[in-house]
């Protein structure tokens, strides 16, 4: 493990717990066992867990159009990473995964890259050609951008959010 200054330069925490197990689980496991994490994520990001479209999450999961990865330590969920997977509208024959909620408990932050590496492996196996990721919407944009760039992601502009009034 690098020393604290090297870890800081890389944007990594030196206190990552090595015992977190990464696994693919269904949305039901995230909803059942990850409520404390979802609440912490909501507090950190301004997200409201009561707004989550639970029915759609279950539907996408059952259809194989959702990937839920979890990180657990001693059985307790300490992180999660989710994607929605579907065909590309822009290029016939390609499949895209869009990163959705991604959260790791603060004392396990170094587990995030392990979750992301496992996700890429699984997404490749599922035939995904491209991954869409965002930074700076509700996430810590500097940390997210640095993480994405270290992984080789290319900057493709900014994401804008327009609310259409009824």
VMD Tcl script that builds the backbone (N, CA, C; Angstrom):
set m [mol new atoms 498]
animate dup $m
set s [atomselect $m all]
$s set {name element resname resid chain x y z} {
  {N N UNK 1 A 0.850 -1.184 0.000}
  {CA C UNK 1 A 0.000 0.000 0.000}
  {C C UNK 1 A 0.890 1.240 0.000}
  {N N UNK 2 A 0.578 2.240 -0.838}
  {CA C UNK 2 A 1.405 3.441 -0.865}
  {C C UNK 2 A 1.290 4.221 0.434}
  {N N UNK 3 A 2.299 5.079 0.671}
  {CA C UNK 3 A 2.219 5.902 1.886}
  {C C UNK 3 A 1.093 6.920 1.734}
  {N N UNK 4 A 0.783 7.623 2.838}
  {CA C UNK 4 A -0.372 8.526 2.862}
  {C C UNK 4 A -0.261 9.626 1.813}
  {N N UNK 5 A 0.949 10.185 1.618}
  {CA C UNK 5 A 1.076 11.269 0.649}
  {C C UNK 5 A 0.873 10.763 -0.778}
  {N N UNK 6 A 1.398 9.594 -1.092}
  {CA C UNK 6 A 1.193 9.025 -2.418}
  {C C UNK 6 A -0.277 8.697 -2.634}
  {N N UNK 7 A -0.913 8.163 -1.595}
  {CA C UNK 7 A -2.334 7.834 -1.702}
  {C C UNK 7 A -3.154 9.097 -1.919}
  {N N UNK 8 A -2.806 10.174 -1.223}
  {CA C UNK 8 A -3.536 11.439 -1.378}
  {C C UNK 8 A -3.378 11.973 -2.791}
  {N N UNK 9 A -2.163 11.871 -3.355}
  {CA C UNK 9 A -1.936 12.346 -4.713}
  {C C UNK 9 A -2.762 11.536 -5.715}
  {N N UNK 10 A -2.969 10.256 -5.419}
  {CA C UNK 10 A -3.752 9.411 -6.301}
  {C C UNK 10 A -5.238 9.529 -6.039}
  {N N UNK 11 A -5.596 10.259 -4.990}
  {CA C UNK 11 A -7.005 10.404 -4.657}
  {C C UNK 11 A -7.578 9.181 -3.977}
  {N N UNK 12 A -6.739 8.366 -3.388}
  {CA C UNK 12 A -7.200 7.141 -2.734}
  {C C UNK 12 A -7.078 7.289 -1.227}
  {N N UNK 13 A -7.980 6.641 -0.535}
  {CA C UNK 13 A -7.914 6.624 0.922}
  {C C UNK 13 A -7.003 5.493 1.372}
  {N N UNK 14 A -6.219 5.733 2.411}
  {CA C UNK 14 A -5.303 4.707 2.892}
  {C C UNK 14 A -5.965 3.764 3.875}
  {N N UNK 15 A -7.205 4.047 4.277}
  {CA C UNK 15 A -7.846 3.234 5.293}
  {C C UNK 15 A -8.843 2.235 4.718}
  {N N UNK 16 A -8.739 1.929 3.426}
  {CA C UNK 16 A -9.662 0.985 2.816}
  {C C UNK 16 A -9.539 -0.372 3.493}
  {N N UNK 17 A -10.666 -0.988 3.758}
  {CA C UNK 17 A -10.690 -2.297 4.395}
  {C C UNK 17 A -10.538 -3.369 3.320}
  {N N UNK 18 A -9.561 -4.263 3.461}
  {CA C UNK 18 A -9.328 -5.274 2.437}
  {C C UNK 18 A -10.331 -6.423 2.467}
  {N N UNK 19 A -11.156 -6.497 3.509}
  {CA C UNK 19 A -12.014 -7.659 3.664}
  {C C UNK 19 A -13.388 -7.514 3.028}
  {N N UNK 20 A -13.629 -6.486 2.249}
  {CA C UNK 20 A -14.926 -6.310 1.601}
  {C C UNK 20 A -15.027 -7.268 0.420}
  {N N UNK 21 A -16.103 -8.026 0.404}
  {CA C UNK 21 A -16.367 -8.973 -0.678}
  {C C UNK 21 A -17.284 -8.310 -1.697}
  {N N UNK 22 A -16.908 -8.381 -2.966}
  {CA C UNK 22 A -17.693 -7.805 -4.048}
  {C C UNK 22 A -18.536 -8.920 -4.663}
  {N N UNK 23 A -19.827 -8.654 -4.852}
  {CA C UNK 23 A -20.710 -9.676 -5.417}
  {C C UNK 23 A -21.812 -9.025 -6.244}
  {N N UNK 24 A -22.323 -9.800 -7.211}
  {CA C UNK 24 A -23.513 -9.404 -7.943}
  {C C UNK 24 A -24.698 -9.873 -7.106}
  {N N UNK 25 A -25.599 -8.955 -6.821}
  {CA C UNK 25 A -26.805 -9.305 -6.078}
  {C C UNK 25 A -27.982 -8.663 -6.794}
  {N N UNK 26 A -29.160 -9.103 -6.487}
  {CA C UNK 26 A -30.352 -8.510 -7.064}
  {C C UNK 26 A -30.701 -7.213 -6.371}
  {N N UNK 27 A -31.575 -6.441 -7.016}
  {CA C UNK 27 A -32.016 -5.193 -6.408}
  {C C UNK 27 A -32.659 -5.441 -5.054}
  {N N UNK 28 A -33.337 -6.576 -4.903}
  {CA C UNK 28 A -33.982 -6.869 -3.624}
  {C C UNK 28 A -32.978 -6.876 -2.478}
  {N N UNK 29 A -31.768 -7.387 -2.709}
  {CA C UNK 29 A -30.743 -7.394 -1.655}
  {C C UNK 29 A -30.306 -5.977 -1.309}
  {N N UNK 30 A -30.153 -5.134 -2.334}
  {CA C UNK 30 A -29.783 -3.745 -2.072}
  {C C UNK 30 A -30.873 -3.044 -1.268}
  {N N UNK 31 A -32.118 -3.233 -1.667}
  {CA C UNK 31 A -33.222 -2.563 -0.986}
  {C C UNK 31 A -33.397 -3.103 0.438}
  {N N UNK 32 A -33.217 -4.398 0.603}
  {CA C UNK 32 A -33.398 -5.026 1.916}
  {C C UNK 32 A -32.236 -4.712 2.863}
  {N N UNK 33 A -31.010 -4.900 2.388}
  {CA C UNK 33 A -29.833 -4.821 3.266}
  {C C UNK 33 A -29.097 -3.490 3.191}
  {N N UNK 34 A -29.414 -2.686 2.202}
  {CA C UNK 34 A -28.655 -1.455 1.995}
  {C C UNK 34 A -29.376 -0.192 2.411}
  {N N UNK 35 A -30.436 -0.310 3.181}
  {CA C UNK 35 A -31.214 0.884 3.552}
  {C C UNK 35 A -30.379 1.911 4.308}
  {N N UNK 36 A -29.504 1.454 5.191}
  {CA C UNK 36 A -28.649 2.391 5.937}
  {C C UNK 36 A -27.716 3.116 4.962}
  {N N UNK 37 A -27.168 2.376 4.007}
  {CA C UNK 37 A -26.293 2.994 3.000}
  {C C UNK 37 A -27.067 3.960 2.113}
  {N N UNK 38 A -28.252 3.554 1.688}
  {CA C UNK 38 A -29.067 4.435 0.857}
  {C C UNK 38 A -29.385 5.734 1.599}
  {N N UNK 39 A -29.660 5.631 2.887}
  {CA C UNK 39 A -29.928 6.831 3.689}
  {C C UNK 39 A -28.682 7.705 3.804}
  {N N UNK 40 A -27.513 7.082 3.984}
  {CA C UNK 40 A -26.260 7.845 4.055}
  {C C UNK 40 A -25.981 8.519 2.717}
  {N N UNK 41 A -26.215 7.799 1.624}
  {CA C UNK 41 A -26.032 8.352 0.282}
  {C C UNK 41 A -26.956 9.555 0.094}
  {N N UNK 42 A -28.195 9.401 0.530}
  {CA C UNK 42 A -29.156 10.497 0.421}
  {C C UNK 42 A -28.682 11.717 1.206}
  {N N UNK 43 A -28.177 11.491 2.407}
  {CA C UNK 43 A -27.690 12.603 3.237}
  {C C UNK 43 A -26.490 13.288 2.583}
  {N N UNK 44 A -25.600 12.515 1.965}
  {CA C UNK 44 A -24.404 13.072 1.331}
  {C C UNK 44 A -24.704 13.810 0.028}
  {N N UNK 45 A -25.737 13.375 -0.688}
  {CA C UNK 45 A -25.934 13.862 -2.052}
  {C C UNK 45 A -27.206 14.662 -2.284}
  {N N UNK 46 A -28.067 14.710 -1.311}
  {CA C UNK 46 A -29.319 15.405 -1.507}
  {C C UNK 46 A -30.377 14.557 -2.186}
  {N N UNK 47 A -30.089 13.281 -2.364}
  {CA C UNK 47 A -31.046 12.352 -2.953}
  {C C UNK 47 A -32.113 12.033 -1.899}
  {N N UNK 48 A -33.310 11.706 -2.336}
  {CA C UNK 48 A -34.377 11.323 -1.425}
  {C C UNK 48 A -34.731 9.864 -1.711}
  {N N UNK 49 A -34.474 8.956 -0.772}
  {CA C UNK 49 A -34.729 7.540 -1.050}
  {C C UNK 49 A -36.214 7.256 -1.260}
  {N N UNK 50 A -37.079 8.127 -0.771}
  {CA C UNK 50 A -38.514 7.937 -1.002}
  {C C UNK 50 A -38.890 8.183 -2.460}
  {N N UNK 51 A -38.011 8.830 -3.219}
  {CA C UNK 51 A -38.272 9.091 -4.636}
  {C C UNK 51 A -37.822 7.954 -5.552}
  {N N UNK 52 A -37.083 6.984 -5.014}
  {CA C UNK 52 A -36.583 5.886 -5.853}
  {C C UNK 52 A -37.759 5.122 -6.449}
  {N N UNK 53 A -37.692 4.863 -7.732}
  {CA C UNK 53 A -38.742 4.135 -8.436}
  {C C UNK 53 A -38.513 2.633 -8.213}
  {N N UNK 54 A -38.955 2.165 -7.064}
  {CA C UNK 54 A -38.725 0.781 -6.641}
  {C C UNK 54 A -39.301 -0.214 -7.639}
  {N N UNK 55 A -40.529 0.012 -8.082}
  {CA C UNK 55 A -41.168 -0.919 -9.016}
  {C C UNK 55 A -40.353 -1.065 -10.296}
  {N N UNK 56 A -39.842 0.053 -10.818}
  {CA C UNK 56 A -39.033 -0.012 -12.035}
  {C C UNK 56 A -37.715 -0.734 -11.771}
  {N N UNK 57 A -37.116 -0.488 -10.629}
  {CA C UNK 57 A -35.862 -1.182 -10.290}
  {C C UNK 57 A -36.065 -2.693 -10.283}
  {N N UNK 58 A -37.141 -3.151 -9.650}
  {CA C UNK 58 A -37.424 -4.586 -9.638}
  {C C UNK 58 A -37.685 -5.108 -11.045}
  {N N UNK 59 A -38.436 -4.363 -11.844}
  {CA C UNK 59 A -38.740 -4.764 -13.210}
  {C C UNK 59 A -37.466 -4.878 -14.052}
  {N N UNK 60 A -36.610 -3.849 -13.987}
  {CA C UNK 60 A -35.354 -3.876 -14.744}
  {C C UNK 60 A -34.460 -5.025 -14.282}
  {N N UNK 61 A -34.412 -5.243 -12.980}
  {CA C UNK 61 A -33.588 -6.321 -12.438}
  {C C UNK 61 A -34.080 -7.677 -12.936}
  {N N UNK 62 A -35.373 -7.912 -12.870}
  {CA C UNK 62 A -35.936 -9.196 -13.336}
  {C C UNK 62 A -35.718 -9.387 -14.835}
  {N N UNK 63 A -35.702 -8.287 -15.596}
  {CA C UNK 63 A -35.519 -8.367 -17.050}
  {C C UNK 63 A -34.049 -8.514 -17.449}
  {N N UNK 64 A -33.143 -8.472 -16.474}
  {CA C UNK 64 A -31.715 -8.554 -16.790}
  {C C UNK 64 A -31.144 -7.250 -17.299}
  {N N UNK 65 A -31.876 -6.146 -17.098}
  {CA C UNK 65 A -31.441 -4.842 -17.593}
  {C C UNK 65 A -30.845 -3.985 -16.482}
  {N N UNK 66 A -30.550 -4.601 -15.353}
  {CA C UNK 66 A -29.942 -3.869 -14.244}
  {C C UNK 66 A -28.830 -4.729 -13.661}
  {N N UNK 67 A -27.739 -4.075 -13.324}
  {CA C UNK 67 A -26.643 -4.753 -12.631}
  {C C UNK 67 A -26.499 -4.089 -11.268}
  {N N UNK 68 A -26.540 -4.884 -10.221}
  {CA C UNK 68 A -26.334 -4.396 -8.865}
  {C C UNK 68 A -25.144 -5.137 -8.285}
  {N N UNK 69 A -24.104 -4.388 -7.989}
  {CA C UNK 69 A -22.929 -4.947 -7.314}
  {C C UNK 69 A -22.915 -4.424 -5.893}
  {N N UNK 70 A -22.550 -5.284 -4.972}
  {CA C UNK 70 A -22.456 -4.862 -3.577}
  {C C UNK 70 A -21.078 -5.188 -3.033}
  {N N UNK 71 A -20.704 -4.436 -2.019}
  {CA C UNK 71 A -19.483 -4.723 -1.256}
  {C C UNK 71 A -19.954 -4.992 0.172}
  {N N UNK 72 A -19.543 -6.111 0.714}
  {CA C UNK 72 A -19.923 -6.480 2.079}
  {C C UNK 72 A -18.682 -6.817 2.890}
  {N N UNK 73 A -18.733 -6.430 4.136}
  {CA C UNK 73 A -17.678 -6.770 5.098}
  {C C UNK 73 A -18.370 -7.441 6.276}
  {N N UNK 74 A -17.958 -8.657 6.575}
  {CA C UNK 74 A -18.575 -9.437 7.645}
  {C C UNK 74 A -20.096 -9.493 7.461}
  {N N UNK 75 A -20.554 -9.592 6.211}
  {CA C UNK 75 A -21.968 -9.701 5.905}
  {C C UNK 75 A -22.705 -8.374 5.808}
  {N N UNK 76 A -22.098 -7.308 6.310}
  {CA C UNK 76 A -22.750 -5.997 6.287}
  {C C UNK 76 A -22.429 -5.281 4.972}
  {N N UNK 77 A -23.459 -4.733 4.327}
  {CA C UNK 77 A -23.250 -4.007 3.079}
  {C C UNK 77 A -22.546 -2.688 3.375}
  {N N UNK 78 A -21.409 -2.461 2.693}
  {CA C UNK 78 A -20.638 -1.235 2.898}
  {C C UNK 78 A -20.546 -0.399 1.626}
  {N N UNK 79 A -21.073 -0.919 0.512}
  {CA C UNK 79 A -21.052 -0.175 -0.727}
  {C C UNK 79 A -21.926 -0.827 -1.778}
  {N N UNK 80 A -22.289 -0.040 -2.792}
  {CA C UNK 80 A -23.050 -0.572 -3.914}
  {C C UNK 80 A -22.763 0.248 -5.157}
  {N N UNK 81 A -22.983 -0.387 -6.297}
  {CA C UNK 81 A -22.806 0.241 -7.600}
  {C C UNK 81 A -23.866 -0.347 -8.513}
  {N N UNK 82 A -24.621 0.508 -9.166}
  {CA C UNK 82 A -25.711 0.024 -10.013}
  {C C UNK 82 A -25.588 0.571 -11.438}
  {N N UNK 83 A -26.088 -0.207 -12.370}
  {CA C UNK 83 A -26.122 0.175 -13.780}
  {C C UNK 83 A -27.458 -0.239 -14.371}
  {N N UNK 84 A -27.904 0.522 -15.359}
  {CA C UNK 84 A -29.011 0.105 -16.215}
  {C C UNK 84 A -28.383 -0.226 -17.560}
  {N N UNK 85 A -28.775 -1.361 -18.115}
  {CA C UNK 85 A -28.165 -1.884 -19.336}
  {C C UNK 85 A -29.224 -1.956 -20.428}
  {N N UNK 86 A -28.868 -1.476 -21.616}
  {CA C UNK 86 A -29.816 -1.549 -22.723}
  {C C UNK 86 A -29.146 -1.320 -24.055}
  {N N UNK 87 A -29.905 -1.516 -25.108}
  {CA C UNK 87 A -29.354 -1.315 -26.454}
  {C C UNK 87 A -29.090 0.162 -26.724}
  {N N UNK 88 A -28.107 0.419 -27.553}
  {CA C UNK 88 A -27.794 1.781 -27.964}
  {C C UNK 88 A -28.818 2.249 -28.991}
  {N N UNK 89 A -29.292 3.465 -28.801}
  {CA C UNK 89 A -30.150 4.069 -29.823}
  {C C UNK 89 A -29.306 4.700 -30.924}
  {N N UNK 90 A -28.053 4.940 -30.639}
  {CA C UNK 90 A -27.182 5.637 -31.580}
  {C C UNK 90 A -26.465 4.706 -32.547}
  {N N UNK 91 A -26.267 3.438 -32.133}
  {CA C UNK 91 A -25.553 2.516 -33.009}
  {C C UNK 91 A -26.124 1.109 -32.866}
  {N N UNK 92 A -26.710 0.642 -33.914}
  {CA C UNK 92 A -27.297 -0.690 -33.959}
  {C C UNK 92 A -26.257 -1.738 -33.543}
  {N N UNK 93 A -26.686 -2.694 -32.748}
  {CA C UNK 93 A -25.812 -3.801 -32.364}
  {C C UNK 93 A -24.944 -3.528 -31.150}
  {N N UNK 94 A -25.003 -2.318 -30.607}
  {CA C UNK 94 A -24.199 -2.021 -29.423}
  {C C UNK 94 A -25.084 -1.943 -28.188}
  {N N UNK 95 A -24.469 -2.234 -27.059}
  {CA C UNK 95 A -25.158 -2.202 -25.779}
  {C C UNK 95 A -24.458 -1.204 -24.866}
  {N N UNK 96 A -25.248 -0.430 -24.152}
  {CA C UNK 96 A -24.727 0.615 -23.270}
  {C C UNK 96 A -25.174 0.341 -21.842}
  {N N UNK 97 A -24.290 0.612 -20.909}
  {CA C UNK 97 A -24.639 0.570 -19.487}
  {C C UNK 97 A -24.497 1.984 -18.946}
  {N N UNK 98 A -25.525 2.448 -18.259}
  {CA C UNK 98 A -25.464 3.764 -17.634}
  {C C UNK 98 A -25.315 3.578 -16.141}
  {N N UNK 99 A -24.244 4.160 -15.611}
  {CA C UNK 99 A -24.030 4.073 -14.170}
  {C C UNK 99 A -25.128 4.840 -13.451}
  {N N UNK 100 A -25.710 4.223 -12.476}
  {CA C UNK 100 A -26.731 4.843 -11.647}
  {C C UNK 100 A -26.138 4.954 -10.238}
  {N N UNK 101 A -26.924 4.934 -9.177}
  {CA C UNK 101 A -26.338 5.167 -7.848}
  {C C UNK 101 A -25.124 4.298 -7.525}
  {N N UNK 102 A -24.107 4.981 -6.999}
  {CA C UNK 102 A -22.817 4.386 -6.626}
  {C C UNK 102 A -22.449 5.005 -5.292}
  {N N UNK 103 A -22.275 4.188 -4.289}
  {CA C UNK 103 A -21.959 4.723 -2.964}
  {C C UNK 103 A -21.141 3.709 -2.182}
  {N N UNK 104 A -20.151 4.216 -1.475}
  {CA C UNK 104 A -19.344 3.396 -0.583}
  {C C UNK 104 A -19.255 4.126 0.743}
  {N N UNK 105 A -19.489 3.385 1.809}
  {CA C UNK 105 A -19.399 3.972 3.140}
  {C C UNK 105 A -18.039 4.643 3.300}
  {N N UNK 106 A -18.002 5.779 3.966}
  {CA C UNK 106 A -16.789 6.601 4.043}
  {C C UNK 106 A -15.572 5.831 4.555}
  {N N UNK 107 A -15.740 4.952 5.502}
  {CA C UNK 107 A -14.582 4.223 6.019}
  {C C UNK 107 A -14.166 3.058 5.127}
  {N N UNK 108 A -14.838 2.863 4.008}
  {CA C UNK 108 A -14.480 1.824 3.036}
  {C C UNK 108 A -14.258 2.414 1.644}
  {N N UNK 109 A -14.004 3.696 1.539}
  {CA C UNK 109 A -13.920 4.372 0.238}
  {C C UNK 109 A -12.978 3.685 -0.754}
  {N N UNK 110 A -11.912 3.095 -0.320}
  {CA C UNK 110 A -10.989 2.419 -1.239}
  {C C UNK 110 A -11.593 1.202 -1.918}
  {N N UNK 111 A -12.772 0.802 -1.504}
  {CA C UNK 111 A -13.453 -0.334 -2.113}
  {C C UNK 111 A -14.113 0.072 -3.439}
  {N N UNK 112 A -14.347 1.368 -3.641}
  {CA C UNK 112 A -14.981 1.838 -4.872}
  {C C UNK 112 A -14.300 1.360 -6.139}
  {N N UNK 113 A -12.973 1.501 -6.257}
  {CA C UNK 113 A -12.314 1.005 -7.469}
  {C C UNK 113 A -12.469 -0.505 -7.670}
  {N N UNK 114 A -12.561 -1.259 -6.571}
  {CA C UNK 114 A -12.781 -2.706 -6.695}
  {C C UNK 114 A -14.176 -2.986 -7.244}
  {N N UNK 115 A -15.167 -2.234 -6.758}
  {CA C UNK 115 A -16.524 -2.379 -7.296}
  {C C UNK 115 A -16.544 -2.061 -8.783}
  {N N UNK 116 A -15.888 -0.969 -9.167}
  {CA C UNK 116 A -15.897 -0.542 -10.565}
  {C C UNK 116 A -15.162 -1.530 -11.468}
  {N N UNK 117 A -14.045 -2.081 -10.994}
  {CA C UNK 117 A -13.299 -3.067 -11.792}
  {C C UNK 117 A -14.146 -4.314 -12.025}
  {N N UNK 118 A -14.805 -4.788 -10.982}
  {CA C UNK 118 A -15.668 -5.965 -11.108}
  {C C UNK 118 A -16.825 -5.667 -12.047}
  {N N UNK 119 A -17.395 -4.472 -11.949}
  {CA C UNK 119 A -18.504 -4.092 -12.828}
  {C C UNK 119 A -18.078 -4.143 -14.290}
  {N N UNK 120 A -16.912 -3.592 -14.583}
  {CA C UNK 120 A -16.445 -3.594 -15.978}
  {C C UNK 120 A -16.271 -5.021 -16.496}
  {N N UNK 121 A -15.748 -5.891 -15.669}
  {CA C UNK 121 A -15.573 -7.299 -16.050}
  {C C UNK 121 A -16.937 -7.929 -16.381}
  {N N UNK 122 A -17.904 -7.728 -15.521}
  {CA C UNK 122 A -19.231 -8.315 -15.712}
  {C C UNK 122 A -19.939 -7.682 -16.906}
  {N N UNK 123 A -19.835 -6.370 -17.048}
  {CA C UNK 123 A -20.479 -5.697 -18.175}
  {C C UNK 123 A -19.902 -6.172 -19.503}
  {N N UNK 124 A -18.582 -6.380 -19.558}
  {CA C UNK 124 A -17.962 -6.937 -20.782}
  {C C UNK 124 A -18.564 -8.301 -21.095}
  {N N UNK 125 A -18.678 -9.146 -20.048}
  {CA C UNK 125 A -19.245 -10.485 -20.231}
  {C C UNK 125 A -20.677 -10.422 -20.732}
  {N N UNK 126 A -21.412 -9.377 -20.372}
  {CA C UNK 126 A -22.805 -9.217 -20.803}
  {C C UNK 126 A -22.916 -8.518 -22.156}
  {N N UNK 127 A -21.783 -8.260 -22.795}
  {CA C UNK 127 A -21.807 -7.675 -24.135}
  {C C UNK 127 A -21.923 -6.168 -24.185}
  {N N UNK 128 A -21.658 -5.504 -23.076}
  {CA C UNK 128 A -21.734 -4.042 -23.055}
  {C C UNK 128 A -20.534 -3.460 -23.785}
  {N N UNK 129 A -20.801 -2.503 -24.676}
  {CA C UNK 129 A -19.748 -1.849 -25.442}
  {C C UNK 129 A -19.300 -0.523 -24.841}
  {N N UNK 130 A -20.215 0.186 -24.167}
  {CA C UNK 130 A -19.908 1.506 -23.626}
  {C C UNK 130 A -20.561 1.678 -22.260}
  {N N UNK 131 A -19.884 2.445 -21.407}
  {CA C UNK 131 A -20.428 2.779 -20.095}
  {C C UNK 131 A -20.574 4.295 -20.017}
  {N N UNK 132 A -21.740 4.759 -19.624}
  {CA C UNK 132 A -21.978 6.178 -19.403}
  {C C UNK 132 A -21.851 6.453 -17.904}
  {N N UNK 133 A -21.083 7.473 -17.560}
  {CA C UNK 133 A -20.864 7.832 -16.160}
  {C C UNK 133 A -21.047 9.333 -16.031}
  {N N UNK 134 A -21.379 9.786 -14.851}
  {CA C UNK 134 A -21.506 11.222 -14.647}
  {C C UNK 134 A -20.824 11.611 -13.348}
  {N N UNK 135 A -20.364 12.840 -13.338}
  {CA C UNK 135 A -19.726 13.400 -12.144}
  {C C UNK 135 A -20.293 14.791 -11.945}
  {N N UNK 136 A -20.396 15.188 -10.700}
  {CA C UNK 136 A -20.760 16.558 -10.405}
  {C C UNK 136 A -22.232 16.850 -10.327}
  {N N UNK 137 A -23.081 15.883 -10.525}
  {CA C UNK 137 A -24.510 16.133 -10.403}
  {C C UNK 137 A -24.874 16.102 -8.920}
  {N N UNK 138 A -24.726 14.970 -8.305}
  {CA C UNK 138 A -24.913 14.870 -6.867}
  {C C UNK 138 A -23.671 14.269 -6.229}
  {N N UNK 139 A -22.708 13.904 -7.049}
  {CA C UNK 139 A -21.509 13.254 -6.542}
  {C C UNK 139 A -20.401 14.280 -6.329}
  {N N UNK 140 A -19.364 13.857 -5.659}
  {CA C UNK 140 A -18.169 14.682 -5.480}
  {C C UNK 140 A -17.458 14.709 -6.827}
  {N N UNK 141 A -17.666 15.770 -7.581}
  {CA C UNK 141 A -17.219 15.784 -8.971}
  {C C UNK 141 A -15.718 15.627 -9.139}
  {N N UNK 142 A -14.915 16.241 -8.293}
  {CA C UNK 142 A -13.467 16.117 -8.463}
  {C C UNK 142 A -13.008 14.688 -8.244}
  {N N UNK 143 A -13.519 14.028 -7.220}
  {CA C UNK 143 A -13.153 12.624 -6.966}
  {C C UNK 143 A -13.646 11.733 -8.098}
  {N N UNK 144 A -14.891 11.947 -8.531}
  {CA C UNK 144 A -15.450 11.120 -9.593}
  {C C UNK 144 A -14.683 11.317 -10.898}
  {N N UNK 145 A -14.439 12.566 -11.262}
  {CA C UNK 145 A -13.710 12.831 -12.515}
  {C C UNK 145 A -12.336 12.184 -12.494}
  {N N UNK 146 A -11.627 12.328 -11.383}
  {CA C UNK 146 A -10.288 11.727 -11.275}
  {C C UNK 146 A -10.377 10.210 -11.396}
  {N N UNK 147 A -11.353 9.618 -10.753}
  {CA C UNK 147 A -11.535 8.167 -10.822}
  {C C UNK 147 A -11.816 7.733 -12.259}
  {N N UNK 148 A -12.741 8.407 -12.926}
  {CA C UNK 148 A -13.088 8.043 -14.295}
  {C C UNK 148 A -11.885 8.179 -15.232}
  {N N UNK 149 A -11.134 9.266 -15.081}
  {CA C UNK 149 A -9.975 9.483 -15.945}
  {C C UNK 149 A -8.894 8.433 -15.708}
  {N N UNK 150 A -8.669 8.046 -14.455}
  {CA C UNK 150 A -7.691 6.984 -14.162}
  {C C UNK 150 A -8.091 5.678 -14.833}
  {N N UNK 151 A -9.406 5.473 -14.983}
  {CA C UNK 151 A -9.902 4.253 -15.619}
  {C C UNK 151 A -9.836 4.329 -17.138}
  {N N UNK 152 A -9.486 5.485 -17.671}
  {CA C UNK 152 A -9.382 5.636 -19.121}
  {C C UNK 152 A -10.618 6.229 -19.780}
  {N N UNK 153 A -11.597 6.670 -18.980}
  {CA C UNK 153 A -12.792 7.283 -19.558}
  {C C UNK 153 A -12.428 8.626 -20.180}
  {N N UNK 154 A -13.113 8.965 -21.243}
  {CA C UNK 154 A -12.872 10.215 -21.947}
  {C C UNK 154 A -13.972 11.207 -21.644}
  {N N UNK 155 A -13.587 12.453 -21.464}
  {CA C UNK 155 A -14.533 13.537 -21.226}
  {C C UNK 155 A -15.378 13.731 -22.472}
  {N N UNK 156 A -16.692 13.745 -22.308}
  {CA C UNK 156 A -17.597 13.868 -23.449}
  {C C UNK 156 A -18.569 15.026 -23.260}
  {N N UNK 157 A -18.141 16.070 -22.580}
  {CA C UNK 157 A -19.041 17.194 -22.368}
  {C C UNK 157 A -19.719 17.101 -21.027}
  {N N UNK 158 A -20.741 17.899 -20.875}
  {CA C UNK 158 A -21.432 17.951 -19.599}
  {C C UNK 158 A -22.851 17.434 -19.752}
  {N N UNK 159 A -23.398 16.989 -18.677}
  {CA C UNK 159 A -24.774 16.540 -18.639}
  {C C UNK 159 A -25.628 17.666 -18.076}
  {N N UNK 160 A -26.689 18.011 -18.783}
  {CA C UNK 160 A -27.593 19.059 -18.317}
  {C C UNK 160 A -28.938 18.437 -17.985}
  {N N UNK 161 A -29.632 19.035 -17.062}
  {CA C UNK 161 A -30.897 18.527 -16.553}
  {C C UNK 161 A -31.943 19.630 -16.681}
  {N N UNK 162 A -32.932 19.407 -17.524}
  {CA C UNK 162 A -33.991 20.383 -17.752}
  {C C UNK 162 A -35.293 19.830 -17.213}
  {N N UNK 163 A -35.933 20.549 -16.341}
  {CA C UNK 163 A -37.234 20.157 -15.826}
  {C C UNK 163 A -38.313 20.802 -16.671}
  {N N UNK 164 A -39.197 19.998 -17.227}
  {CA C UNK 164 A -40.310 20.496 -18.024}
  {C C UNK 164 A -41.505 20.686 -17.106}
  {N N UNK 165 A -41.973 21.896 -17.022}
  {CA C UNK 165 A -43.126 22.189 -16.175}
  {C C UNK 165 A -44.390 21.704 -16.859}
  {N N UNK 166 A -45.367 21.210 -16.088}
  {CA C UNK 166 A -46.627 20.714 -16.701}
  {C C UNK 166 A -47.427 21.827 -17.354}
}
mol reanalyze $m
mol bondsrecalc $m
mol representation Tube
mol addrep $m
